[in-house]
Amino acid sequence: MDKLNDVPKIICEIASSHEGSFSACLQLIRSISSIGVEFVKFQIFDTSELVADSVVNSPLNSIYIKPSDWDLLIHEASKCNLKVICEFYDEKSVGLINNHSLIYAYKIPTSDINDFSLIHKIYSYNKPVFIGVGGAVIDEIYILAEHLKQYKNKTILLHGFQNFPTQIDDVNISKIKWLSDTFKFDVGYADHTDSNNKLRDIPCFLALAFGASYIEKHISPDRFLKKSDYHSALNIDEFKIFISDIKNVAEMMKMSEFNLLDPAESNYRENMKKFAIAKEHIEKNQPFSLDKIVFKRTSSPGLARIDFSNKNYKVFLTTLNAGQMISNEDLG
């Protein structure tokens, strides 16, 4: 995250889980609006622009939604107070959508990170842009970063790739830190881990620790039916739990002023720290000596060892019985 005190932003990725059905996508949007997520992302493409004519019976044909329907779906998402992110896979599709004013941000897929014509068109809307860099080689990312210097838009690089599903040992989360350290962009993580893996949320948690400001996660009406894009998706009820868990992890990572303790840590200190008590009977005006003090756990906080390291006490100002707690007022 940009700062450890920031709450991570979760992007709900519909992808092709609508299976080309307008009504299914509409219902999914309404369900998403009820689970407390801020962003929803759509993938919009023109099959003829995306797939070569030599590819017969492309599965993309069955998940295609026409542009006029996308306009309605974008409007519905906006009406449900969701921030819409649209991922365009070709320049033609960008021009077919009419209500760009309702789009909060855009995403450019990894396959097009050096398609500067598409990039220029997307950046011309003067909105935030997410760019997928999973599967991109370092030279491609450097060339991209150099090209983007001409734009003022907020840019977020998204690590992560889909391998239907991506295996835990292939996620390479450490790339997030490299991206964050190397480029002056926000960085996020697009998760595609196997939903059936008991460790499925760990990459997202680690992504936060490595500096991800955004977490993109797929959603499905019912992943157990094994329809389109189910491999790394969560059902609605699972997504609710995921959101809660992510927020809890972010809370664990929060950072306050390092020299200040939060209430829980202060309470721990008071209960577990050892404080000064008189080792033996001490008379008033007796010369001060640490040899006459021991440190033990007490029922209330007092003077810890650190409190004696920067003070030059000369005398005991009061009479103290053996085992009695010592306070600042007892020393001079």
N, C-alpha and C positions, 0 to 999 in steps of 0.2 A: 504494500500500500504506500501511497505518497507519504503518509505519516502513520505511525503506529496507532494513533488515536482515531484515525478515520474508520468509518464503518465501510466494509467492502461492498461494492455495488454488484448485485447479482443480475445477470442477463438470462432470461428464460428463452431458450432456443427452441422454436417450434420445428424448424427444418422441414422435413417432408412427412412428419407424423400425421398431417391432415390427409395424406394419401390423395391429394388432388381434389378433395371435397370442400367446397365453400362452406357448407353447413357444419362440417366437422371442425374446420378451422375457426369458424365463428364461435362454436361452443367451447373450444379450447381457450380462446381469448377470454371469454367470460369466466371460465374456471380459473385462469391465471390471475385475473383481477382480484380474486377473492383470497389469494394466499400470501399477500404482502410483498410481492416482488415488484421492483421498480421498472424494469426494462423487459420488453419482449422483442424478439428478433425474428424477422421473416427472410426467407431465401427466395429471391425473385429472378427468374431467368426466362429466356426465350429458347426453347429446345433447338430450333433450327440454327441459332447463333452459337449454341454451346456444344453441340454434338455434330460430328462430321456425317455427311450423307451415307458414308460407307457403313456406319453403325446401324444395324437393322434391329428394330424392336427395342430401342433404348428404354430402360426402366423409367427414365425421366418423363416419358410421355404420360405415364399413369399418375404422376404427381404434379402435373402442370396445372396451375391456376391462371386464368386469363387476367390481363391487366385491369379490366373494369371491375372484376371481383376483388382484386388486390386493393383498389381504391376504396371499396366499401369496407374491407377488412381493416385497413389502416385507420379509416374513420372510426370504426367500432372500437379499436384498441385505444385510440386517443380519447374517445368518449368514456372509456373505462379507466381513465387516468393512468394509462400505461405509456411510458416513453418508448416510441417505436424506433427500432434500428432495422434498416433494410440492407441486406447483403445482395448486391447486384452482380451477376456473373457475366454480364455482357452490356455493352454500351447502349444497345437498342432498348433493352428493358428499362433502363434509367429514364429514357424519353417517353416511354409508354405510360408511366405513372403520372397522374395529374396533380394529386394533392401532396406535393413535396413539402408544403408548409406544415403538414402534420407529422413529418418525419423528424425525429429528434437527432438521429445520427445515422451514418452510413458505415457499411463494412465492405472492404475489398478482400476477396479471398486470396490465399497464398498463390494460386495459379496466375493471378493478375497483378502481382506487386511490382512488376516492371512494365505493365501496360500503361504508359504515361498518358495516353489519350483518355482511357477510362478514369485514371486517377485525376486528371485535370477536370474532367466533367464533374466528378464527385466532389472535389474540393471547391468547385465554383459555387456550390450551395452555401458555403461559409458556415458549415456545421461540423461538429466533431466527427472524426473518421477513425474507425477501427480497421486495422490491417492485419490479416492473418499471416504469421511468419513461420508457422509450423511446417517443416519440410523444406524451408527455404535455406539455401546455402549462404554462407557468410557474405560472399561477394554480392549476392542479390540484395541482401539487407543493407549493406553499405551503399550500394548504388541508389536504392530507394531513399535512404536517409539523406543523401546528398541532394536528390531531386526535390525532396519535401521542404528544403530550406526556403523555397520561394513562397510557401503558403503559411498563413497565420492560424489556420484551423488547429484546434486541439487534436492531437494524434495519439492513438493508443495502439501499441503493438501487442498482438495476441499470440502467445505461444500455445501450442497444442495442435494435434492432428487426429483425424478420424481413421481408424484402421479396422473398424467394424468387428469387435471393439478394439480400442488401444489397450495393450497389455500393461500392467503395472510397471514392469521393468523396462518399458519403452517410453515412459512419459518424460523423462529427463527434465525434471522440474528446475534443476540448477540453471537451465538456460534463461529462466526469468531474471535471475540476478545478473547474469551476463548482459542481457538486453538492457536492464535498468542502469547498470554501471556504464555501458558503452554508449548509449544513445540518450538524448535529452527528450525522451518521450515517456508518457505513462505506459505501464505494462500491465497486461492482463493474462488470464489463462483460460483457454477454451478446453473444457474437460470432455474426454470421450472414453473414460474408463468403463470397463464392463460393469453394468448395473448389478450383475449377480455376484460380483466379487465382494467379499466381506470387507475388503480394504478400499472400497470404491471412493470414499470421501477423503481418504488420506492425501491424495495428490492436491486436492483443492485446499486443504488445510496447510500443506507445505507451501503451496503457491503464495498464500498470504504471508507466511514467514519470509519468503524470498522477495516480497515486495509487490505482489500483484494487487492492483487497485480494483480490478474487475474479475469476476468469475462467471464464465459462460457455461451453462449446463442445459442439456437437452431435457425436454419434457414429452410425455406420451399420454394419450387418453387411457391406454391400458397396455403396458409393455409386455405383459404376459401373453398377449395374443400374437406377439412376434410379427407385427405389421411393420410398415416403413419406419426406419430410423429408431428402432426400439433398443438397439444394442447398448447404448450408453445413456438412455433416457430414464427419467424417474416418473412415476405416476404422481398425480396431484397430491395425495396424502404423503408420499415419500418426499416430495419437493418441499412441503411445509416443514417437515422435520429437518431437511437439509438446510433450509434458510435459518432455522433456529440454531442448528449446530454451528453454522458458519459465523453467526453473530456471537455465539459463546466463545468460539475460538478467537475471534477478533478481540473480544473483551479480555481474554487471557493475555493477549499480546500488547494491550494498551501500555503506554509509557507515560508516567508523570515525571515531575522533576526528580532526578535520581536521588537527590539528597533529602527528599521528603518521603515519608512513609504514608501509604494509604491506610484507612482505618483498620482494615483486616490485618495488615502487616504490623501496625502499631500494637494491636491487641496481642498478636503473637509475641512481639518483643516484650511486652509487659508480663506475659505469662511464662516465658521461657528464659528470659535474660536473667543473669545473676547480678544482684545489687549489693552494695556495701553494708555490712553490719559490723558492730564492735566485736572483735575477737575475744576481748576480756574487758573487765571493768576499767573505765577510763575516767580520770579526774579532770575537772574543768581546769583550763590553762596548762594542761600537760602538753609538751611539745608534740607536734604532729609526726606520726610515723605510719607508713603503710603496713608495717609489721603488726600493728594493732588492729588491722582490718582484715576481714575475710569476705569473700563474695559468694552469696548463695541465692537461690530462688526465694522470693518473698511474696507476700500476699498483695503487695502494691508496688508500683515502680519507685525506684530511688536513684541513687548514684551508681552508674556503671563504671567499669574500669576506664573507659574512654574519658570520663569526666575528670579523672585524676591526672591524665596525661598532659593537659595544657594548663594546669593550675599549680601554683607554688604555695601550697598551704603551709602555715607555720605552727599553728596551735589548734587544739580542740577547745572550742568556746563553751561547751557544756559538758556536764557529767553524763556519761553513758554507761549503761549496764551491759554486761556481756550478752550478745545476741540482739541488742537493740539496733534498729535501722539507723543509718547515718544520713543526715540531710545537709544541704548547703549551709543551713543556719548553724550547724554544729561545728563548722570549720572556719578558720580565719587565717 
